[in-house]
């Protein structure tokens, strides 16, 4: 996912889900559903590569976010 702006990773790590999805859409011109798929893949990559950088657990991360 080298074509994503660096801000996407920062937004994911800082729990700014909506901003990350918007940045993905802006960068790629994809639909919301496609951006959600990209977000989910990048989230999982970051969880594997940088688990200590997440402020919230998996259970807490998506709480109260409805798409």
N, C-alpha and C positions, 0 to 999 in steps of 0.2 A: 504494500500500500504506500509505495514511495511517492505517489502523486497527491497525497493528502497534505494540506497545510500543517505546519508544526502546531498550530493552535488547536487542532483536533485532539492531539494527545494531551495537551495541557487541560483542555476542557473536560476530557474524559477523566483524567486523574483528579481534577478538582470538582467533579460531580456536576458539571455544567452540561447536562445531557442535551438540552434543547439547542444551546449554542454550538455544540459539536455537530449535531445533525444539520443545523443550518449551514455551518462551514463546509460540511461534506456536500450538501446540495449546491452551494455556491461554486465550489471547486469543480464539481463534476456535471452539474446540470441534470442530475438524476431526479427521480420521483422521491417522495417521502418514504415510500416502502423500500425502495432501493437504498436510500440513505440509512434507514434503520438496519438493513442487512449489513451494510458496510460498517456502521457503528458497532453492531454486535460482534462482527469478526475482529475489528480493531480492539474492542474492549477485551475480548478473550486473549488476543495476542499480548496486550499489555499486562493482563492478569498473570499470564505465564512468565513473561520476560521481566516484569517489574512489580512483583506482588507487594513489596514493602512500600511502594509509592502510593498505594491506595489508602485513603483516609477511612473508608467505610468497608464493611464486610460485603460479601456477595449478597447476603440477605437484605442488608440495609440499602445497598446501592440503588436499586430500582424502585424502592418503596415510594409511594405517592406520585409516581410518574405514570401517566396514562396517555397512551398514543393510539 
